[in-house]
Amino acid sequence: MPRRRRGWAFHGEGESLSSHTPLTVSLLEPALLFLIHEQARHGYTMLQDLNQLGMGTIHPSVVYRTLRDMEVLNWIASDWDTNQTQGPPRRTYRITQTGEEALRNWKRELVHAQDMIARLLERTVS
């Protein structure tokens, strides 16, 4: 097996540019909070929504693990939806008051990161 070089940004032979980056993974938590804030959702629906946001390369197990971690932090709560006419019950996630506060903090952090990224891009040599 060929040894991977350090740094995700180096894409050597046989490595895919479509694999998720550390930046994409770090945006998963706020993305999930934003989606759940919009409306309570099932995990499967969030996977589709993340894909539409351009984050589709993240494995579902990472998404569900993050949802569980956010539930432990009391940022979200979940209930089983048993009113479905087809298939097994599905877990529905909703944001909590603590999650609303976390979302406000994430929004401030994302605005700050956006400013830093803009400054970095301005300095990038074409």
GISUL-V972777 format. One record per residue. PHI is phi in degrees with one decimal (999 if undefined). OMEGA is omega in degrees with one decimal (none if undefined). BURIAL is I if it has 9 or more other C-alpha atoms within 8 Angstrom, else O. Layout:
# GISUL-V972777
PHI|OMEGA|BURIAL, PHI|OMEGA|BURIAL
This chain:
# GISUL-V972777
999|-179.5|O, -68.4|-179.3|O, -78.3|176.8|O, -78.9|176.7|O, -80.4|-179.3|O, -66.8|178.2|O, 97.7|-177.3|O, -65.5|-174.2|O, -72.4|177.4|O, -87.7|179.9|O, -111.0|-179.9|I, -82.0|-178.5|O, -60.2|175.9|O, 82.1|179.2|O, -96.9|-174.1|O, -92.3|174.5|O, -74.7|-177.3|O, -86.9|179.9|O, -69.1|-176.4|O, -70.0|-178.2|I, -104.4|174.4|O, -58.0|178.4|O, -64.8|178.2|O, -60.3|-179.5|I, -64.0|-179.0|I, -68.9|178.4|O, -88.0|-177.3|O, -61.9|-177.4|I, -59.7|178.7|O, -65.1|178.6|I, -61.6|178.7|I, -62.8|178.3|I, -62.0|178.5|I, -61.3|-179.4|I, -63.7|-178.6|I, -69.3|176.5|I, -62.8|178.7|I, -60.0|176.9|O, -170.9|175.8|O, -60.2|-174.9|I, -142.5|170.0|I, -84.1|178.6|I, -57.4|-178.7|I, -61.3|178.0|O, -62.3|179.4|O, -65.1|176.6|I, -59.5|178.1|I, -65.2|-179.8|I, -64.9|177.2|I, -62.4|177.4|I, -61.2|178.6|I, -65.9|176.7|O, -80.8|-179.2|O, 91.1|-177.4|O, -108.0|-172.0|I, -67.4|-177.5|I, -83.9|179.8|O, -77.1|-177.5|I, -64.5|179.9|O, -53.5|-179.7|O, -63.2|177.6|O, -68.5|179.1|O, -64.2|-178.5|I, -66.7|176.9|I, -65.1|178.1|O, -64.4|176.5|I, -61.1|177.8|I, -62.8|178.9|O, -62.3|179.0|O, -67.5|176.9|I, -69.7|177.0|I, -62.2|178.1|O, -75.2|-177.9|O, 66.3|175.5|I, -84.6|178.5|I, -134.8|173.7|I, -132.9|-179.7|I, -135.1|176.6|I, -137.5|176.2|O, -84.9|176.8|O, -91.1|-178.8|I, -101.6|-177.8|O, -88.5|-179.7|O, -74.1|178.2|O, -88.8|-179.8|O, -129.9|174.2|O, 76.7|-178.7|O, -74.4|176.2|O, -58.8|178.6|I, -121.3|180.0|O, -81.1|176.8|I, -109.5|-178.3|I, -103.0|176.4|I, -136.5|-177.8|I, -83.1|177.6|I, -103.9|177.2|I, -63.0|176.8|O, -63.8|177.3|O, -65.6|176.4|I, -61.6|177.9|I, -66.0|177.5|O, -61.3|178.9|I, -63.6|177.1|I, -61.3|178.6|O, -64.0|178.2|O, -62.7|-178.7|I, -61.7|177.1|I, -60.3|-179.5|O, -65.2|179.5|O, -67.6|176.4|O, -63.6|177.4|O, -62.3|179.2|O, -63.7|178.4|O, -60.6|178.1|O, -64.1|179.0|O, -63.1|179.8|O, -62.5|178.5|O, -60.1|178.5|O, -65.1|177.5|O, -63.4|-179.4|O, -65.3|177.3|O, -62.9|-177.6|O, -90.3|-177.0|O, -70.0|176.9|O, -81.0|-179.4|O, -77.5|none|O
